[in-house]
Amino acid sequence: MRMGTLNLATLALFTVTAPALAEPIAYEIDSGHTHIRFSVERFGFADTVGVFPSSEGVIILDAEAPAQSRVEAMVDAGAVWTGLALRDEHVRGPAWLNVEAFPQIRFVSSSVEMRDEDSARVTGDFTLWGVTRKESFEVNLNRIGPDPSQNGREAAGFSMSGTILRSNYGHTIAAALIGDEVEIEIDVLAHAPIPPDTTEN
């Protein structure tokens, strides 16, 4: 475990209040500090790598029952970036992401299987090209603690990874040239609600 990391089990010890137990906390995804990367094989020579820089959503952490935690996230497909403007235009077009028809990629969790104190397998409904299928991602909790850039506002950081098959979503264009597997890696920063101002006047 990284120094300074609070795992979910430890978090529970610090969030119990008397006489009631702590309520789940809804952490809002910070789009500016969340990075969603994908890679897919191209012609067998090398992978093409891209980034979705715009996302939003909420991660609800239940410290008392981590397996009851959940996530709902949306990605702006039209914001895709691959490092080459002409390729970006092509990827956004009707042959690939078809962002005019399907502007969003979504994930809504349905189950959390704890691996250990800091990691879990999260399964849920993944929607791409208007098709929704069950997908699973391996998730590691990196840290929960104050964010120095947010005046100490509580933050939670996660790393996620998984693989989907584009053919499962009805996408088989250039199947002999472009890989079916799309590898996904995500680094997420999310912030807890700002506590109400309790300063007495």
C-alpha positions in Angstrom: 0.0 0.0 0.0 1.2 3.5 -0.8 2.2 5.7 2.1 -0.8 7.9 3.1 -3.3 5.6 1.4 -6.5 4.8 3.3 -8.0 1.5 2.1 -11.8 1.0 2.3 -11.6 -1.1 5.4 -9.5 1.5 7.2 -11.8 4.2 5.9 -14.7 2.6 7.7 -12.9 3.0 11.1 -12.6 6.7 10.6 -16.1 7.4 9.3 -18.1 5.9 12.1 -20.0 8.5 14.1 -22.0 8.0 17.2 -24.6 6.8 17.4 -25.2 6.3 13.7 -22.8 4.8 11.1 -21.4 6.8 8.3 -23.5 7.4 5.3 -22.2 6.6 1.8 -20.3 9.5 0.2 -21.0 10.6 -3.4 -17.7 11.7 -5.0 -18.0 13.8 -8.1 -15.7 12.9 -10.9 -13.2 15.6 -11.7 -13.0 15.7 -15.5 -9.9 17.8 -15.6 -7.9 15.2 -13.6 -9.5 12.1 -15.0 -7.8 10.3 -17.9 -9.5 7.7 -20.0 -7.1 5.9 -22.5 -7.9 3.3 -25.1 -5.8 1.3 -27.5 -6.6 -0.9 -30.4 -4.3 -2.9 -32.8 -3.9 -1.3 -36.2 -2.8 -3.4 -39.2 -0.8 -5.7 -36.9 2.1 -3.2 -36.7 1.3 -1.2 -33.6 -1.6 0.0 -31.4 -3.4 3.2 -32.0 -3.9 5.0 -28.7 -6.4 7.7 -27.8 -7.8 9.6 -24.9 -11.2 10.8 -23.9 -10.5 14.0 -22.0 -14.1 14.9 -21.1 -16.2 12.9 -18.6 -18.6 13.3 -15.7 -20.3 11.2 -13.1 -20.4 10.1 -9.5 -18.7 7.4 -7.4 -20.6 6.5 -4.3 -18.4 4.9 -1.7 -19.9 3.0 1.2 -17.3 2.7 3.8 -19.4 0.3 6.0 -20.2 -2.0 3.1 -17.6 -1.5 0.3 -19.3 -4.0 -2.0 -22.4 -1.8 -2.0 -20.4 1.1 -3.5 -21.4 2.1 -7.1 -20.4 4.3 -10.0 -22.2 6.0 -12.8 -20.1 7.7 -15.5 -20.5 9.4 -18.9 -17.8 10.0 -21.5 -18.1 12.7 -24.2 -17.3 10.6 -27.3 -16.9 13.7 -29.5 -14.0 14.9 -27.4 -11.8 11.9 -28.4 -8.1 12.8 -29.1 -5.6 10.5 -30.8 -2.8 13.0 -31.5 -3.6 13.5 -35.1 -6.4 15.9 -36.2 -7.3 14.0 -39.4 -7.5 10.7 -37.5 -9.6 12.4 -34.8 -12.1 13.5 -37.4 -12.2 10.0 -38.9 -12.7 8.4 -35.5 -15.6 10.7 -34.7 -17.2 9.9 -38.0 -20.0 7.5 -38.9 -17.6 4.6 -39.6 -16.2 4.5 -36.1 -17.6 6.3 -33.0 -20.4 8.0 -35.0 -20.6 10.7 -32.3 -23.4 12.5 -34.1 -25.7 9.5 -33.5 -24.1 8.3 -30.3 -22.5 11.3 -28.5 -22.0 9.5 -25.2 -20.4 6.4 -23.8 -21.8 5.3 -20.4 -21.1 2.9 -17.6 -23.4 2.2 -14.7 -22.2 -0.4 -12.2 -24.4 -3.2 -10.9 -22.0 -5.1 -8.7 -18.7 -4.7 -6.8 -16.7 -7.8 -6.0 -14.0 -7.0 -3.4 -10.6 -8.5 -4.3 -8.9 -7.2 -1.2 -8.8 -4.1 0.9 -7.8 -1.9 -2.0 -9.1 -3.5 -5.1 -12.3 -4.8 -6.6 -13.9 -6.1 -9.8 -16.7 -3.7 -10.8 -19.3 -5.0 -13.2 -22.0 -3.0 -14.9 -23.9 -1.8 -18.0 -21.5 -0.4 -20.6 -23.2 1.5 -23.4 -21.5 2.1 -26.7 -22.9 2.6 -30.2 -26.4 2.5 -28.6 -25.8 -1.1 -27.4 -25.6 -2.0 -23.7 -23.7 -5.0 -22.4 -22.3 -6.2 -19.1 -18.6 -5.4 -18.8 -16.1 -5.7 -15.9 -13.2 -3.5 -14.8 -10.4 -4.1 -12.3 -10.4 -1.2 -9.9 -7.7 -0.1 -7.4 -8.2 2.5 -4.8 -5.1 4.6 -4.8 -5.9 7.1 -2.0 -8.5 8.9 -0.1 -7.5 12.1 1.6 -7.4 15.9 1.3 -6.6 17.4 -2.1 -4.0 20.2 -1.6 -5.2 21.9 -4.8 -8.8 22.1 -3.5 -8.1 23.6 -0.1 -8.0 20.2 1.5 -11.3 19.0 0.1 -11.6 15.3 0.4 -10.7 13.4 -2.8 -10.6 9.8 -3.9 -8.3 8.4 -6.6 -8.7 5.2 -8.5 -7.0 3.2 -11.3 -9.2 1.1 -13.6 -8.5 -1.3 -16.5 -10.5 -3.6 -18.7 -11.0 -4.9 -22.3 -14.1 -4.8 -24.5 -14.7 -6.4 -27.9 -16.1 -3.9 -30.4 -17.8 -6.8 -32.2 -20.0 -7.3 -29.1 -21.4 -3.9 -29.9 -22.1 -4.7 -33.6 -19.0 -3.0 -34.8 -17.1 -5.1 -37.4 -15.7 -2.5 -39.8 -12.2 -3.5 -41.1 -12.3 -6.6 -38.9 -9.4 -8.1 -40.9 -7.2 -5.0 -40.3 -8.2 -3.4 -37.0 -8.2 -5.4 -33.8 -11.4 -6.4 -32.1 -10.1 -5.9 -28.6 -10.1 -2.4 -27.2 -8.1 -2.0 -24.1 -9.2 0.6 -21.6 -7.2 2.2 -18.8 -8.7 4.9 -16.6 -7.2 7.1 -13.8 -10.0 8.8 -11.9 -9.9 11.7 -9.4 -13.2 12.4 -7.7 -14.1 14.9 -4.9 -16.5 14.6 -2.0 -19.1 17.3 -1.5 -17.9 20.5 0.1 -19.1 20.5 3.8 -21.6 23.2 4.7 -20.2 26.3 6.3 -20.8 25.8 10.0 -19.1 29.0 11.1 -21.2 31.0 13.5 -21.8 34.6 12.7 
